[in-house]
């Protein structure tokens, strides 16, 4: 990478990816970013490694190469990695009932839900009826209460018939299933089997060693979010954001219930800046890391399961991930076209990648982990200013610049 980052940024990129650096610099210059990092690997070689802006507005601390942030639902991609590794080793079958591994799951109409149906967001378990607090998920004393909420839940639609993004419940169910199979920690497994071997700084259940490296997360206020969604409703009434606005204003809508239980006190997402959330292995949203760490974690997944002479998964394990196993033209929660393949997000070809084989997971506010086996690239994006949209325009613009450079 012999191209120096333009003014306002730090890092390097390969000459042919200069446009990516320009887009990133423009986002910082016009205030769309506060601080962020962005990384790209092509065929296992890093071609973009950029960072800039502020990690914290109050102290004016600069964003450094090792500055990390909470990644929200990018975490689900790492949970999917863990499940695919178990499948590769013959420890779980996608077509087997979840209840084969977790007998208590079978209660209230869930006996026939397969592992593949659950991780494909088609289990009808997009929300929980029993009320939980976020503090219940970080307090070991509340484990029985949380388990009861999961096991007693009745599917809200016939499993396998509809798709609705399991925004929070995905991580709760999948982590419990993982631990039933392995009798171990998902975070420790990922660190041992993926993150450390690939020299990725991502962690699920982040130790105190990293506390001095964190940027401050800046979510939009609730009034600001509502104002923006109302504007989208007026200007583009058929946009995803407009549909989300309708759902937000509908009492007990599937979307609203999917995102609000377990509840966050005061709906204040800055709770994710606090150590208790970072320490917890919340497989729906508490992983932390840098853009480089995200991109490195996906390296073998973009290259038929291997990287640097080591096979992490067999190619045949990843074949279903490269295809669309499930697709909905209108997901009942995110209100947009969406698909899934063994736990990984599959997007429209106009969002992050023009190649339908690509996959990964986006996080609320803009963070992104993405892999494209067709182009041989992996992408990591870690910002601290959260976007209010369903899919961040900044993330989309950076990805578009990557593919423009590849085409050029």
Phi, psi and omega per residue, in radians:
X1 nan 1.665 -3.041
X2 -1.805 0.124 3.106
X3 -1.737 2.050 3.135
X4 -1.227 2.482 3.110
X5 -1.047 2.523 3.117
X6 -1.206 2.924 3.141
X7 -0.935 2.412 -3.104
X8 1.701 -0.260 3.128
X9 -2.145 2.841 2.973
X10 -2.164 2.821 3.128
X11 1.861 -2.890 -3.072
X12 -2.510 2.875 2.965
X13 -2.643 2.814 3.041
X14 -1.165 2.630 -3.056
X15 -0.908 -0.721 -3.050
X16 -1.247 -0.149 3.128
X17 -1.861 0.415 -3.127
X18 -1.047 -0.610 -3.119
X19 -1.099 -0.583 3.093
X20 -1.071 -0.790 3.123
X21 -1.093 -0.661 3.134
X22 -1.124 -0.750 3.127
X23 -1.111 -0.764 3.127
X24 -1.069 -0.802 -3.141
X25 -1.083 -0.675 3.112
X26 -1.126 -0.702 3.121
X27 -1.077 -0.658 3.097
X28 -1.256 -0.744 -3.071
X29 -1.148 -0.630 -3.097
X30 -1.599 0.080 3.064
X31 1.527 0.047 3.096
X32 -1.175 -0.493 3.061
X33 -1.932 2.623 2.877
X34 -1.709 -0.962 3.023
X35 -2.689 2.664 -3.082
X36 -2.983 2.911 2.965
X37 -2.361 2.668 -3.105
X38 -2.530 2.308 -3.093
X39 -2.440 2.551 3.109
X40 -2.429 2.384 2.984
X41 -2.050 2.467 3.058
X42 -2.182 2.112 -3.085
X43 0.883 0.695 3.054
X44 1.460 -0.017 -3.128
X45 -1.927 2.295 -3.132
X46 -1.243 2.264 3.139
X47 -2.085 -0.230 3.071
X48 -2.463 2.247 3.076
X49 -2.572 1.608 -2.991
X50 -2.245 2.566 3.041
X51 -2.724 2.805 3.136
X52 3.075 3.079 3.136
X53 1.501 -2.757 -3.053
X54 -1.948 2.397 3.036
X55 -1.402 -0.470 -3.126
X56 -2.603 2.242 -3.083
X57 -1.249 -0.644 -3.073
X58 -1.207 -0.826 -3.107
X59 -1.503 -0.224 -3.059
X60 1.104 0.398 3.110
X61 -1.102 2.275 -3.115
X62 -1.295 2.680 3.026
X63 -1.322 2.165 3.132
X64 -1.817 3.007 -3.111
X65 -1.065 -0.578 -3.109
X66 -1.754 0.251 3.059
X67 -1.169 2.342 -3.077
X68 -2.134 2.867 -3.073
X69 -2.598 2.719 3.010
X70 -1.156 2.395 -2.961
X71 -1.851 0.058 -3.130
X72 0.827 -2.297 -2.947
X73 -1.273 -0.085 2.920
X74 -0.949 -0.489 3.077
X75 -0.949 -0.658 -3.119
X76 -1.063 -0.553 3.069
X77 -1.118 -0.645 3.106
X78 -1.232 -0.661 3.060
X79 -1.078 -0.672 3.090
X80 -1.131 -0.654 3.065
X81 -1.012 -0.789 -3.124
X82 -1.060 -0.766 -3.121
X83 -1.183 -0.647 3.118
X84 -1.202 -0.577 3.049
X85 -1.145 -0.694 3.090
X86 -1.111 -0.732 3.119
X87 -1.115 -0.694 -3.142
X88 -1.082 -0.553 -3.104
X89 -1.624 0.101 3.098
X90 1.319 0.312 -3.113
X91 -1.568 -0.263 3.082
X92 -2.563 2.525 3.080
X93 -1.953 2.281 -3.107
X94 -1.074 -0.588 -3.084
X95 -1.529 -0.093 -3.131
X96 -1.362 2.563 3.055
X97 -1.079 2.443 3.060
X98 -0.959 -0.618 -3.089
X99 -1.121 -0.320 3.064
X100 -1.105 -0.538 -3.119
X101 -1.775 -0.378 -3.040
X102 -2.460 1.463 -3.025
X103 -0.954 -0.659 -3.115
X104 -1.139 -0.313 3.124
X105 -1.125 -0.437 -2.998
X106 -1.188 -0.197 -3.073
X107 -1.070 2.608 2.957
X108 0.963 0.869 2.984
X109 1.492 0.294 -3.097
X110 -1.908 0.100 -3.016
X111 -1.058 -0.572 -3.050
X112 -1.713 0.030 3.138
X113 -1.215 2.144 -3.128
X114 -1.447 2.864 3.076
X115 -1.020 -0.780 -3.136
X116 -1.101 -0.641 3.113
X117 -1.176 -0.734 3.139
X118 -1.117 -0.892 -3.087
X119 -1.300 -0.225 3.081
X120 -1.606 0.234 3.062
X121 1.052 0.553 3.120
X122 -2.091 0.292 -3.106
X123 -1.470 -0.097 -3.092
X124 1.245 0.444 -3.092
X125 -2.071 0.719 -3.053
X126 -1.219 -0.340 3.077
X127 -2.583 2.948 3.128
X128 -1.940 2.447 3.092
X129 -1.383 -0.602 3.137
X130 -1.402 2.268 -3.037
X131 -1.303 2.277 3.076
X132 -2.210 2.745 3.008
X133 -1.873 2.685 3.097
X134 -1.016 -0.569 3.123
X135 -1.101 -0.440 3.093
X136 -1.121 -0.510 -3.088
X137 -1.424 -0.247 3.137
X138 -1.898 0.004 -3.104
X139 -1.950 1.924 -3.137
X140 -0.969 -0.441 -3.136
X141 -1.216 -0.291 -3.133
X142 -1.711 0.149 -3.052
X143 -1.022 -0.728 -3.132
X144 -1.146 -0.655 3.111
X145 -1.113 -0.776 3.134
X146 -1.151 -0.768 -3.141
X147 -1.070 -0.713 3.111
X148 -1.084 -0.708 3.125
X149 -1.088 -0.689 -3.140
X150 -1.223 -0.822 -3.045
X151 -1.274 -0.569 -3.078
X152 -1.474 -0.156 -3.090
X153 -1.147 2.367 3.044
X154 -1.710 2.352 3.115
X155 -0.984 2.439 -3.113
X156 -1.493 -0.186 2.946
X157 -2.547 2.915 3.138
X158 -1.092 2.113 -3.094
X159 -0.925 2.324 3.119
X160 1.608 -0.180 -3.046
X161 -1.635 -0.506 -3.120
X162 -2.325 2.869 3.086
X163 -2.132 2.282 3.048
X164 -2.554 2.172 -3.080
X165 -0.919 2.116 3.097
X166 -1.519 1.356 -2.929
X167 -1.002 -0.763 3.140
X168 -1.962 -0.727 -3.043
X169 -1.133 -0.467 3.082
X170 -0.913 -0.935 -3.095
X171 -1.146 -0.597 -3.131
X172 -1.201 -0.803 3.137
X173 -1.225 -0.769 -3.061
X174 -1.196 -0.671 3.106
X175 -1.134 -0.740 3.119
X176 -1.091 -0.738 3.112
X177 -1.087 -0.801 3.128
X178 -0.996 -0.805 -3.094
X179 -1.212 -0.529 3.061
X180 -1.148 -0.652 -3.103
X181 -1.316 -0.764 -2.991
X182 -1.733 -0.287 -3.028
X183 1.017 0.519 -3.112
X184 -2.508 -3.138 -3.094
X185 -1.472 2.324 3.076
X186 -1.151 -0.719 3.139
X187 -1.085 -0.772 3.121
X188 -1.156 -0.654 3.111
X189 -1.095 -0.824 -3.139
X190 -1.102 -0.721 3.124
X191 -1.089 -0.765 -3.090
X192 -1.256 -0.707 -2.979
X193 -1.680 -0.415 -3.064
X194 -2.161 -1.067 -2.939
X195 -1.133 -0.934 -3.103
X196 -1.160 -0.784 3.106
X197 -1.052 -0.529 -3.125
X198 -1.643 0.070 -3.110
X199 0.987 0.696 3.070
X200 -1.650 2.411 -3.135
X201 -1.559 0.075 3.102
X202 -1.128 2.492 3.039
X203 -2.476 2.477 2.971
X204 -1.920 1.916 -2.908
X205 1.534 1.282 -2.950
X206 -1.425 2.141 -3.135
X207 -1.220 2.829 -3.086
X208 -1.101 -0.337 3.123
X209 -0.918 -0.559 -3.058
X210 -1.624 0.009 -2.979
X211 -1.029 -0.594 -3.104
X212 -1.316 -0.114 -3.045
X213 -1.718 0.014 -2.977
X214 -1.471 2.425 2.918
X215 -1.487 2.812 3.090
X216 -1.557 2.308 3.138
X217 -1.441 2.368 -3.126
X218 -2.164 1.570 3.087
X219 -1.400 2.681 3.033
X220 -1.189 2.568 3.091
X221 -1.172 2.799 3.121
X222 -1.025 -0.818 3.096
X223 -1.029 -0.688 3.127
X224 -1.139 -0.758 3.132
X225 -1.060 -0.784 -3.136
X226 -1.122 -0.746 3.124
X227 -1.037 -0.761 3.140
X228 -1.136 -0.726 -3.130
X229 -1.186 -0.644 3.077
X230 -1.092 -0.738 3.095
X231 -1.055 -0.725 3.097
X232 -1.131 -0.653 3.133
X233 -1.090 -0.697 -3.123
X234 -1.277 -0.776 -3.037
X235 -1.415 -0.594 -3.090
X236 -2.480 1.360 -3.004
X237 -1.117 -0.195 3.113
X238 -1.903 0.249 3.111
X239 -1.409 2.836 3.100
X240 -1.033 -0.697 -3.113
X241 -1.140 -0.630 3.111
X242 -1.179 -0.722 3.089
X243 -1.108 -0.691 3.109
X244 -1.086 -0.692 3.116
X245 -1.053 -0.769 3.114
X246 -1.052 -0.766 -3.138
X247 -1.155 -0.652 -3.134
X248 -1.095 -0.609 -3.110
X249 -1.522 -0.079 3.128
X250 -1.629 2.083 -3.096
X251 -1.102 2.282 3.112
X252 1.069 0.526 3.050
X253 -1.179 2.740 3.126
X254 -1.030 -0.754 -3.136
X255 -1.070 -0.828 -3.075
X256 -1.111 -0.743 -3.124
X257 -1.228 -0.531 -3.141
X258 -1.164 -0.545 -3.060
X259 -1.736 -0.163 -2.985
X260 -2.004 0.105 3.086
X261 -2.457 2.034 0.091
X262 -1.121 2.519 -3.034
X263 -1.504 2.589 3.054
X264 -1.771 2.199 -3.107
X265 -0.920 2.148 3.126
X266 1.160 0.250 -3.085
X267 0.927 0.593 -3.046
X268 -1.713 1.800 -3.072
X269 -1.257 -0.139 3.071
X270 -1.178 -0.126 3.014
X271 -0.996 -0.458 3.131
X272 -1.284 -0.130 3.025
X273 -1.402 -0.189 -2.980
X274 -1.628 2.535 -3.099
X275 -0.938 -0.693 -3.107
X276 -0.992 -0.644 3.104
X277 -1.229 -0.753 -3.121
X278 -1.146 -0.583 -3.141
X279 -1.247 -0.557 -3.045
X280 -1.300 2.591 3.074
X281 -1.611 1.263 3.105
X282 -1.517 1.739 -2.979
X283 -1.250 0.071 3.032
X284 -1.799 -0.251 -3.051
X285 -3.021 0.137 -3.037
X286 -1.877 0.119 3.070
X287 -1.122 2.600 3.118
X288 -2.278 2.776 3.107
X289 2.918 -3.037 3.071
X290 -1.829 2.950 3.081
X291 -1.063 -0.715 3.119
X292 -1.091 -0.733 3.119
X293 -1.079 -0.688 3.104
X294 -1.099 -0.892 -3.085
X295 -1.091 -0.655 3.134
X296 -1.178 -0.626 -3.130
X297 -1.088 -0.482 -3.100
X298 -1.570 -0.052 -3.016
X299 -0.928 -0.916 -3.129
X300 -1.193 -0.435 -3.118
X301 -1.271 -0.358 3.086
X302 -1.621 -0.069 -3.031
X303 -2.297 0.882 3.046
X304 1.010 0.450 3.030
X305 1.664 -0.020 -3.062
X306 -2.172 2.685 3.031
X307 -2.748 2.358 3.072
X308 0.925 0.715 3.058
X309 1.442 0.026 3.132
X310 -1.978 2.339 3.070
X311 -1.635 2.042 3.116
X312 -1.575 -0.649 3.070
X313 -2.484 2.695 3.052
X314 -1.297 2.567 3.130
X315 -0.954 -0.644 -3.102
X316 -1.178 -0.407 3.073
X317 -1.188 -0.586 -3.079
X318 -1.552 -0.221 -3.133
X319 -0.950 -0.793 3.111
X320 -1.141 -0.529 3.134
X321 -1.166 -0.603 -3.115
X322 -1.286 -0.291 3.082
X323 -1.804 2.990 3.057
X324 -1.624 1.939 3.106
X325 -1.466 -0.447 3.116
X326 -2.559 2.505 -3.125
X327 -2.607 2.453 3.046
X328 -2.309 2.301 3.098
X329 -1.253 -0.305 3.112
X330 -2.637 1.554 3.121
X331 -1.028 2.378 -3.007
X332 -1.254 -0.198 3.117
X333 -1.907 -0.937 -3.103
X334 -1.422 -0.168 3.002
X335 1.087 0.690 3.125
X336 -2.726 2.907 3.037
X337 -1.116 2.429 -3.014
X338 -2.831 2.592 3.092
X339 -2.478 2.985 -3.108
X340 -2.535 2.596 3.053
X341 -2.466 1.810 3.138
X342 0.851 0.810 3.043
X343 1.680 -0.303 -3.141
X344 -1.588 2.541 3.094
X345 -1.303 2.366 3.003
X346 -2.051 2.164 -3.062
X347 -1.872 2.947 2.981
X348 -1.088 2.644 -3.090
X349 -1.307 0.039 3.069
X350 -1.760 0.051 -3.038
X351 -1.701 -1.362 -3.080
X352 -1.848 -0.504 -3.075
X353 -2.601 2.497 3.074
X354 -1.365 -0.084 -3.076
X355 -1.755 2.101 -3.095
X356 -1.138 -0.286 3.114
X357 -1.287 -0.273 -3.068
X358 -1.234 2.790 -3.041
X359 -2.883 3.014 3.093
X360 2.726 -2.367 3.005
X361 -2.854 2.363 3.033
X362 -1.615 2.711 3.101
X363 -2.048 2.629 3.101
X364 -0.938 2.280 3.132
X365 1.683 -0.307 3.042
X366 2.335 -0.421 -3.107
X367 -0.971 2.630 -3.027
X368 -2.628 2.414 2.902
X369 -2.212 2.167 -3.016
X370 -2.503 2.537 3.123
X371 -2.332 2.440 3.131
X372 -2.302 1.741 -3.124
X373 -1.187 -0.396 3.121
X374 -1.223 -0.814 3.113
X375 -1.534 -0.198 -3.133
X376 1.243 0.559 -3.082
X377 -2.103 2.695 2.949
X378 -2.236 2.578 -3.041
X379 -2.292 2.399 2.996
X380 -2.274 2.392 3.135
X381 -2.442 2.215 -3.070
X382 -2.391 1.664 3.113
X383 -1.799 2.800 3.045
X384 -1.852 -0.193 3.019
X385 -1.642 2.000 -3.053
X386 -1.423 2.361 3.046
X387 -1.416 2.616 -3.141
X388 -1.545 -0.195 -3.038
X389 -1.422 2.881 3.065
X390 -1.078 -0.754 3.050
X391 -2.232 2.171 -3.064
X392 -1.090 2.274 3.077
X393 -1.161 -0.526 3.120
X394 -1.166 -0.776 3.125
X395 -1.097 -0.747 -3.139
X396 -1.118 -0.724 -3.121
X397 -1.146 -0.701 3.120
X398 -1.150 -0.740 3.111
X399 -1.147 -0.697 3.115
X400 -1.071 -0.706 3.115
X401 -1.101 -0.671 3.102
X402 -1.029 -0.831 -3.099
X403 -1.274 -0.533 3.025
X404 -1.071 -0.713 3.127
X405 -1.182 -0.665 3.105
X406 -1.113 -0.727 3.137
X407 -1.170 -0.691 -3.118
X408 -1.165 nan nan
